[in-house]
Amino acid sequence: MATDTVAAKAVTLAKQAAEEEAPAGTVGEHLGFDSDDERVVTHYFACLDPAYVGWRWAVVVARASRARVATVSEVILLPGADALVAPEWVPWSERVRPGDLGVGTVWATPADDARLTAGFTGSDDLEGLAGQAPVHPSQWEIGLGRVRVLSAYGRDVAAERWSEGERGPDSPMAKSVSLTCASCGFLIPIGGPLGQAFGVCAHDMSPADGCVVALDFGCGAHSEVVDTSQDRVAEVPVVVESEFEEI
């Protein structure tokens, strides 16, 4: 695409337009121009504002068909290649991470969340069973009383997350010991498919107390690490009787 000569030579016009829009003294030298379209050119000027190092004033000038002079279309401040700019904005729903939610924070679950599937909530069909507690033990597997229950996909991603987390087999704590939760008396088994790989710790001195742990996780509070100090036989002091000559 050929560069419009009139628009390309309109440096003075472009700089005057930039100086009218910019704060006084912040328009620097001409840095060049780009040909954007037929008879449209953008001129660039250095920005001298210390708060915008690396930015540049961009002035778009255009020449109408058969016109002998160019006119200013737009003046804008744009970042250059070395400009300091804010990172790309990411929605809060994508920024938030586990542990970020505090008191009063509401985390909405998407209606089409693949980790959930429809539960069984028909009270007519249940003949009154749905009137029991929403998570009654006899209802866990089929999810009676709940609109949605965990799907197979949701179960698998949870298992993967738990296994790769701080209470999984590859955590520093697990690698520091030889005994695992599978043989610990403080492990509370859980039902369902997840019970084949996970349980709940019930040791008050364990860092995992009250938490889901992988069966191949382990810590120093294993039930079979027995204190044998009380089983030692008390040593009887040996008394040596000697005969002393009376003086």
NUZA-42776 format. One record per residue (C-alpha): x, y, z; residue in three letters. Coordinates in steps of 0.001 Angstrom, whole numbers, plus 500000, padded with zeros to 6 digits. Layout:
// residues N
+--------+--------+--------+------+
!     c1 !     c2 !     c3 ! rest !
+--------+--------+--------+------+
!      X !      Y !      Z !  ala !
...
+--------+--------+--------+------+
// end
This chain:
// residues 247
+--------+--------+--------+------+
!     c1 !     c2 !     c3 ! rest !
+--------+--------+--------+------+
! 500000 ! 500000 ! 500000 !  met !
! 501436 ! 503355 ! 498910 !  ala !
! 501987 ! 505991 ! 501575 !  thr !
! 500067 ! 509206 ! 501132 !  asp !
! 502713 ! 511916 ! 500705 !  thr !
! 500585 ! 514782 ! 502025 !  val !
! 499608 ! 512893 ! 505185 !  ala !
! 503171 ! 511660 ! 505746 !  ala !
! 504549 ! 515210 ! 505577 !  lys !
! 501968 ! 516600 ! 508033 !  ala !
! 504351 ! 516279 ! 511000 !  val !
! 503891 ! 519861 ! 512193 !  thr !
! 500110 ! 519561 ! 512017 !  leu !
! 500209 ! 516301 ! 513962 !  ala !
! 502512 ! 517699 ! 516664 !  lys !
! 500352 ! 520767 ! 517157 !  gln !
! 497319 ! 518508 ! 517625 !  ala !
! 499201 ! 516387 ! 520176 !  ala !
! 500299 ! 519474 ! 522136 !  glu !
! 496723 ! 520705 ! 522289 !  glu !
! 495539 ! 517422 ! 523824 !  glu !
! 498519 ! 516534 ! 526002 !  ala !
! 499642 ! 518216 ! 529245 !  pro !
! 502126 ! 521005 ! 528621 !  ala !
! 505651 ! 519879 ! 527909 !  gly !
! 504882 ! 516194 ! 527467 !  thr !
! 505119 ! 515926 ! 523669 !  val !
! 508625 ! 515081 ! 522486 !  gly !
! 510385 ! 514397 ! 519212 !  glu !
! 508800 ! 512801 ! 516172 !  his !
! 509374 ! 509039 ! 516193 !  leu !
! 508086 ! 508198 ! 512752 !  gly !
! 504788 ! 507171 ! 511192 !  phe !
! 502746 ! 504219 ! 509939 !  asp !
! 500570 ! 504039 ! 506853 !  ser !
! 497285 ! 502692 ! 508150 !  asp !
! 495104 ! 502914 ! 505050 !  asp !
! 494727 ! 504769 ! 501799 !  glu !
! 495416 ! 508449 ! 502587 !  arg !
! 495606 ! 507677 ! 506352 !  val !
! 498841 ! 507986 ! 508351 !  val !
! 499594 ! 507782 ! 512097 !  thr !
! 502434 ! 509955 ! 513407 !  his !
! 504190 ! 509089 ! 516679 !  tyr !
! 505789 ! 511470 ! 519174 !  phe !
! 507741 ! 510660 ! 522324 !  ala !
! 505884 ! 511109 ! 525618 !  cys !
! 507945 ! 513097 ! 528140 !  leu !
! 505624 ! 512506 ! 531076 !  asp !
! 507712 ! 510616 ! 533727 !  pro !
! 504634 ! 508598 ! 534643 !  ala !
! 504434 ! 507193 ! 531092 !  tyr !
! 507972 ! 506156 ! 530254 !  val !
! 508065 ! 504277 ! 526966 !  gly !
! 504654 ! 505542 ! 525850 !  trp !
! 504098 ! 507698 ! 522785 !  arg !
! 501555 ! 510138 ! 521431 !  trp !
! 499824 ! 508815 ! 518319 !  ala !
! 498170 ! 511290 ! 515964 !  val !
! 496090 ! 509982 ! 513080 !  val !
! 495892 ! 512299 ! 510071 !  val !
! 493929 ! 511693 ! 506887 !  ala !
! 493522 ! 513349 ! 503503 !  arg !
! 490162 ! 513367 ! 501787 !  ala !
! 489994 ! 512364 ! 498160 !  ser !
! 491257 ! 515179 ! 495898 !  arg !
! 492076 ! 517345 ! 498970 !  ala !
! 495442 ! 519110 ! 499060 !  arg !
! 495824 ! 519154 ! 502866 !  val !
! 495495 ! 516590 ! 505620 !  ala !
! 493285 ! 516866 ! 508693 !  thr !
! 493626 ! 515407 ! 512196 !  val !
! 491336 ! 512484 ! 512973 !  ser !
! 492467 ! 511363 ! 516434 !  glu !
! 495049 ! 511935 ! 519180 !  val !
! 495753 ! 509156 ! 521652 !  ile !
! 498470 ! 508038 ! 524054 !  leu !
! 499669 ! 504486 ! 523283 !  leu !
! 502247 ! 502193 ! 524909 !  pro !
! 505464 ! 501587 ! 523032 !  gly !
! 507472 ! 498368 ! 522909 !  ala !
! 509252 ! 499151 ! 526213 !  asp !
! 506316 ! 500763 ! 528009 !  ala !
! 505242 ! 499649 ! 531447 !  leu !
! 501635 ! 498492 ! 531123 !  val !
! 499200 ! 496754 ! 533429 !  ala !
! 498831 ! 492989 ! 532945 !  pro !
! 495884 ! 491733 ! 530958 !  glu !
! 492747 ! 491878 ! 533076 !  trp !
! 491534 ! 488510 ! 534308 !  val !
! 488002 ! 488117 ! 535772 !  pro !
! 487834 ! 487463 ! 539496 !  trp !
! 486176 ! 484106 ! 538870 !  ser !
! 489345 ! 483000 ! 537051 !  glu !
! 491810 ! 484669 ! 539459 !  arg !
! 490486 ! 483262 ! 542715 !  val !
! 492187 ! 480180 ! 544094 !  arg !
! 491349 ! 477665 ! 546827 !  pro !
! 491863 ! 479343 ! 550181 !  gly !
! 491021 ! 482843 ! 548905 !  asp !
! 487392 ! 482748 ! 550043 !  leu !
! 486810 ! 484408 ! 553395 !  gly !
! 483908 ! 485099 ! 555721 !  val !
! 480983 ! 486529 ! 553771 !  gly !
! 482413 ! 485633 ! 550346 !  thr !
! 479932 ! 483928 ! 548016 !  val !
! 481244 ! 481541 ! 545363 !  trp !
! 478566 ! 480720 ! 542803 !  ala !
! 478578 ! 477311 ! 541107 !  thr !
! 477890 ! 477377 ! 537341 !  pro !
! 474604 ! 475825 ! 536279 !  ala !
! 476455 ! 473614 ! 533774 !  asp !
! 479315 ! 472610 ! 536093 !  asp !
! 480679 ! 469310 ! 534723 !  ala !
! 481610 ! 468200 ! 538243 !  arg !
! 477917 ! 467890 ! 539168 !  leu !
! 475007 ! 465845 ! 537897 !  thr !
! 471304 ! 465791 ! 538722 !  ala !
! 470238 ! 464354 ! 542062 !  gly !
! 466981 ! 462620 ! 543002 !  phe !
! 464643 ! 465076 ! 544730 !  thr !
! 461099 ! 463811 ! 543993 !  gly !
! 459370 ! 463582 ! 547348 !  ser !
! 456305 ! 461905 ! 545794 !  asp !
! 458376 ! 459037 ! 544493 !  asp !
! 460270 ! 458706 ! 547734 !  leu !
! 457084 ! 458340 ! 549824 !  glu !
! 458363 ! 460637 ! 552496 !  gly !
! 462017 ! 459610 ! 552509 !  leu !
! 463030 ! 462929 ! 551023 !  ala !
! 461725 ! 464576 ! 554171 !  gly !
! 464672 ! 463157 ! 556078 !  gln !
! 467926 ! 465056 ! 556460 !  ala !
! 469201 ! 466140 ! 552989 !  pro !
! 472312 ! 464044 ! 553414 !  val !
! 470947 ! 461063 ! 555318 !  his !
! 473377 ! 458079 ! 555369 !  pro !
! 470967 ! 455822 ! 553498 !  ser !
! 470745 ! 458401 ! 550719 !  gln !
! 474413 ! 459174 ! 550080 !  trp !
! 474967 ! 457088 ! 546995 !  glu !
! 471971 ! 458282 ! 544967 !  ile !
! 471866 ! 461817 ! 546347 !  gly !
! 468310 ! 461934 ! 547640 !  leu !
! 467197 ! 465404 ! 548706 !  gly !
! 469906 ! 467231 ! 546720 !  arg !
! 469340 ! 469010 ! 543412 !  val !
! 472791 ! 468043 ! 542159 !  arg !
! 475348 ! 465455 ! 543217 !  val !
! 478970 ! 464777 ! 542324 !  leu !
! 479476 ! 463404 ! 538819 !  ser !
! 482082 ! 460816 ! 537885 !  ala !
! 484186 ! 463587 ! 536379 !  tyr !
! 483878 ! 465687 ! 539548 !  gly !
! 484929 ! 462709 ! 541639 !  arg !
! 487961 ! 462025 ! 539440 !  asp !
! 489247 ! 465616 ! 539460 !  val !
! 488800 ! 465765 ! 543241 !  ala !
! 490760 ! 462546 ! 543663 !  ala !
! 493522 ! 463864 ! 541433 !  glu !
! 493661 ! 467169 ! 543322 !  arg !
! 493786 ! 465454 ! 546720 !  trp !
! 496426 ! 462993 ! 545589 !  ser !
! 498667 ! 465763 ! 544256 !  glu !
! 498097 ! 468019 ! 547288 !  gly !
! 499723 ! 468395 ! 550693 !  glu !
! 498144 ! 465153 ! 551926 !  arg !
! 499115 ! 463008 ! 548988 !  gly !
! 501940 ! 460488 ! 548571 !  pro !
! 504351 ! 462952 ! 546940 !  asp !
! 504153 ! 465617 ! 549644 !  ser !
! 507296 ! 466367 ! 551703 !  pro !
! 505543 ! 465057 ! 554837 !  met !
! 504720 ! 461706 ! 553242 !  ala !
! 508220 ! 461265 ! 551882 !  lys !
! 509758 ! 461898 ! 555297 !  ser !
! 508227 ! 458750 ! 556850 !  val !
! 508036 ! 455062 ! 555991 !  ser !
! 504578 ! 454160 ! 557360 !  leu !
! 501421 ! 455176 ! 555480 !  thr !
! 497852 ! 456003 ! 556478 !  cys !
! 496633 ! 452690 ! 555069 !  ala !
! 498055 ! 450908 ! 558121 !  ser !
! 497298 ! 453636 ! 560675 !  cys !
! 494695 ! 452979 ! 563363 !  gly !
! 493665 ! 456640 ! 563333 !  phe !
! 492396 ! 456432 ! 559747 !  leu !
! 488608 ! 456711 ! 559402 !  ile !
! 487491 ! 454867 ! 556225 !  pro !
! 485059 ! 456576 ! 553876 !  ile !
! 482480 ! 454907 ! 551648 !  gly !
! 482015 ! 454961 ! 547911 !  gly !
! 484639 ! 454813 ! 545148 !  pro !
! 486836 ! 457424 ! 546849 !  leu !
! 487132 ! 455147 ! 549877 !  gly !
! 489454 ! 452944 ! 547846 !  gln !
! 492118 ! 455622 ! 547868 !  ala !
! 491288 ! 458065 ! 550689 !  phe !
! 490190 ! 458287 ! 554298 !  gly !
! 489925 ! 460878 ! 557084 !  val !
! 492624 ! 461407 ! 559707 !  cys !
! 491495 ! 461323 ! 563352 !  ala !
! 494796 ! 461981 ! 565139 !  his !
! 494797 ! 465283 ! 567014 !  asp !
! 498586 ! 465605 ! 566747 !  met !
! 498690 ! 464993 ! 563007 !  ser !
! 498861 ! 467965 ! 560612 !  pro !
! 496062 ! 466225 ! 558689 !  ala !
! 493659 ! 465872 ! 561640 !  asp !
! 490079 ! 466073 ! 560380 !  gly !
! 491178 ! 466148 ! 556735 !  cys !
! 490962 ! 463806 ! 553774 !  val !
! 494252 ! 461930 ! 553313 !  val !
! 495459 ! 459574 ! 550614 !  ala !
! 495950 ! 456029 ! 551871 !  leu !
! 499596 ! 456272 ! 550795 !  asp !
! 500103 ! 459540 ! 552677 !  phe !
! 501872 ! 459373 ! 556012 !  gly !
! 503147 ! 461473 ! 558900 !  cys !
! 505051 ! 461079 ! 562133 !  gly !
! 501878 ! 460499 ! 564157 !  ala !
! 501268 ! 456981 ! 562810 !  his !
! 499550 ! 454677 ! 565309 !  ser !
! 502266 ! 452029 ! 565032 !  glu !
! 505040 ! 454374 ! 566053 !  val !
! 504871 ! 453135 ! 569646 !  val !
! 506588 ! 454722 ! 572592 !  asp !
! 508510 ! 451872 ! 574249 !  thr !
! 510105 ! 453959 ! 576956 !  ser !
! 507555 ! 452733 ! 579531 !  gln !
! 508344 ! 449079 ! 578822 !  asp !
! 511907 ! 449229 ! 579984 !  arg !
! 512787 ! 447220 ! 583081 !  val !
! 513805 ! 449475 ! 585895 !  ala !
! 517420 ! 449144 ! 586736 !  glu !
! 518061 ! 447934 ! 590313 !  val !
! 520962 ! 449693 ! 591925 !  pro !
! 523795 ! 447356 ! 592825 !  val !
! 525062 ! 447670 ! 596376 !  val !
! 528529 ! 446355 ! 597077 !  val !
! 529039 ! 445472 ! 600726 !  glu !
! 532572 ! 445930 ! 601873 !  ser !
! 534143 ! 445264 ! 605224 !  glu !
! 535694 ! 448269 ! 606839 !  phe !
! 538146 ! 448086 ! 609701 !  glu !
! 536864 ! 449875 ! 612747 !  glu !
! 539313 ! 452253 ! 614306 !  ile !
+--------+--------+--------+------+
// end
